[in-house]
Amino acid sequence: MATTEQLPNSVMIFGCGYVGRALAEYLLGAGVRVGALTRNETKAESLESLGVDEVIVAELDDTAWHAQVKKSY
């Protein structure tokens, strides 16, 4: 894996299934601010409890979620 010096300050993850959640856990552990887009309300709650800064529940192909992103990534 990359060292902390090589990681960005923030990352938005599109799709937080098994791999996306594992990525979020790793990045959060490295001090990276993480945002996430998921289709599943239950997963959204789990991501919020994990410490993900901004969680949006929406379909990726529906552009309406673009306006819901409050921070820059």
C-alpha positions as CSV (number, residue, x, y, z in Angstrom):
1,M,0.0,0.0,0.0
2,A,0.9,3.6,-0.4
3,T,2.5,5.5,2.4
4,T,0.6,8.4,4.0
5,E,2.8,10.9,2.2
6,Q,1.4,9.6,-1.1
7,L,-2.2,9.6,-0.2
8,P,-4.5,12.5,-1.1
9,N,-6.2,14.7,1.6
10,S,-9.7,13.5,0.6
11,V,-11.3,10.8,-1.6
12,M,-14.9,10.3,-2.8
13,I,-15.7,6.6,-3.2
14,F,-18.4,5.7,-5.8
15,G,-19.9,2.4,-4.7
16,C,-19.2,1.2,-1.2
17,G,-19.8,-2.6,-1.3
18,Y,-17.1,-4.9,0.0
19,V,-14.2,-3.4,-1.7
20,G,-15.3,0.2,-1.3
21,R,-15.9,-0.2,2.4
22,A,-12.4,-1.8,2.8
23,L,-10.9,1.1,1.0
24,A,-12.8,3.6,3.2
25,E,-11.5,1.8,6.3
26,Y,-8.0,2.0,5.1
27,L,-8.2,5.6,4.0
28,L,-9.8,6.7,7.3
29,G,-7.1,4.8,9.2
30,A,-4.5,6.8,7.3
31,G,-6.2,10.1,8.1
32,V,-7.8,10.8,4.7
33,R,-11.2,12.5,4.7
34,V,-13.6,10.1,2.9
35,G,-16.9,10.7,1.2
36,A,-19.1,7.9,-0.3
37,L,-21.9,7.3,-2.7
38,T,-24.0,4.2,-2.2
39,R,-27.4,2.9,-3.3
40,N,-28.2,1.2,0.0
41,E,-29.5,3.1,3.0
42,T,-28.3,0.4,5.4
43,K,-24.8,0.6,4.0
44,A,-25.0,4.4,4.3
45,E,-25.7,4.1,8.0
46,S,-22.8,1.7,8.4
47,L,-20.5,4.0,6.5
48,E,-21.5,7.0,8.7
49,S,-20.8,5.0,11.8
50,L,-17.4,4.0,10.4
51,G,-16.6,7.7,10.2
52,V,-17.1,8.5,6.5
53,D,-17.5,12.3,6.4
54,E,-20.2,12.6,3.7
55,V,-22.5,9.7,2.6
56,I,-24.9,10.1,-0.2
57,V,-27.6,7.6,-1.0
58,A,-28.4,7.7,-4.8
59,E,-27.9,5.9,-8.1
60,L,-24.7,6.7,-9.8
61,D,-26.3,7.2,-13.2
62,D,-28.8,9.7,-11.7
63,T,-27.1,13.1,-11.9
64,A,-29.4,14.6,-9.1
65,W,-26.8,13.5,-6.5
66,H,-24.3,15.9,-7.9
67,A,-26.0,18.8,-6.0
68,Q,-25.9,16.8,-2.8
69,V,-22.1,16.8,-2.6
70,K,-21.3,19.5,-0.1
71,K,-17.5,19.3,0.1
72,S,-14.8,19.0,-2.5
73,Y,-12.8,15.7,-3.0
